[in-house]
């Protein structure tokens, strides 16, 4: 009789322990999923910033090339005078 009572309490204890273990693992899974979502959002934002900076750099390089061409045309070589001088 005592052995059956001990077996009953052991089964209850193991069931309760298993229940809490499952709850802890579920919370850990939810936490990991939240971290994954945050990391994906950061990665997406970084990719968006990279794309925007790439587009800006393309425009800036075109502008710089235009300024270079303009300055080359406006520069007067040494030893030569401008027209009309």
C-alpha positions as CSV (number, residue, x, y, z in Angstrom):
1,X,0.0,0.0,0.0
2,X,2.8,2.4,0.9
3,X,4.6,1.5,-2.3
4,X,1.6,2.4,-4.4
5,X,1.3,5.7,-2.6
6,X,5.0,6.5,-3.2
7,X,4.6,5.5,-6.9
8,X,1.6,7.9,-7.2
9,X,3.4,10.8,-5.7
10,X,6.5,10.1,-7.9
11,X,4.3,10.1,-11.0
12,X,2.6,13.4,-10.0
13,X,6.1,14.9,-9.3
14,X,7.5,13.7,-12.6
15,X,4.4,15.0,-14.5
16,X,4.6,18.4,-12.8
17,X,8.3,18.6,-13.6
18,X,7.7,17.7,-17.2
19,X,5.0,20.3,-17.5
20,X,7.3,23.1,-16.2
21,X,10.1,21.9,-18.5
22,X,7.8,22.2,-21.5
23,X,6.7,25.7,-20.4
24,X,10.3,26.8,-20.1
25,X,11.2,25.4,-23.5
26,X,8.1,27.1,-25.1
27,X,9.2,30.4,-23.6
28,X,12.7,29.9,-24.8
29,X,11.4,29.1,-28.3
30,X,9.3,32.3,-28.3
31,X,12.3,34.3,-27.2
32,X,14.5,32.8,-29.9
33,X,11.8,33.6,-32.5
34,X,11.6,37.2,-31.2
35,X,15.4,37.6,-31.6
36,X,15.2,36.1,-35.1
37,X,12.6,38.6,-36.1
38,X,14.6,41.5,-34.7
39,X,17.7,40.3,-36.4
40,X,15.8,40.0,-39.7
41,X,14.5,43.5,-39.3
42,X,18.0,44.9,-38.6
43,X,19.3,43.0,-41.6
44,X,16.5,44.3,-43.8
45,X,17.1,47.9,-42.6
46,X,20.9,47.6,-43.2
47,X,20.2,46.3,-46.8
48,X,17.8,49.2,-47.4
49,X,20.4,51.7,-46.2
50,X,23.1,50.0,-48.3
51,X,20.9,50.3,-51.4
52,X,20.1,54.0,-50.7
53,X,23.8,54.8,-50.2
54,X,24.7,52.9,-53.3
55,X,22.2,55.0,-55.3
56,X,23.5,58.2,-53.7
57,X,27.1,57.3,-54.5
58,X,26.2,56.6,-58.1
59,X,24.6,60.0,-58.4
60,X,27.6,61.6,-56.5
61,X,30.1,60.0,-58.8
62,X,28.2,61.3,-61.9
63,X,28.2,64.8,-60.4
64,X,31.9,64.6,-59.5
65,X,32.7,63.5,-63.0
66,X,30.7,66.4,-64.4
67,X,32.5,68.9,-62.1
68,X,35.8,67.3,-63.2
69,X,34.9,67.7,-66.9
70,X,33.8,71.3,-66.3
71,X,37.0,72.2,-64.4
72,X,39.1,70.6,-67.1
73,X,37.4,72.8,-69.7
74,X,37.7,75.9,-67.6
75,X,41.4,75.5,-66.8
76,X,43.9,77.3,-68.9
77,X,47.1,75.5,-69.6
78,X,50.3,77.3,-68.5
79,X,51.9,79.4,-71.1
80,X,48.7,80.0,-73.0
81,X,46.4,82.9,-72.6
82,X,42.7,83.0,-72.9
83,X,41.2,84.3,-76.1
84,X,41.1,88.0,-76.2
85,X,44.1,88.7,-73.9
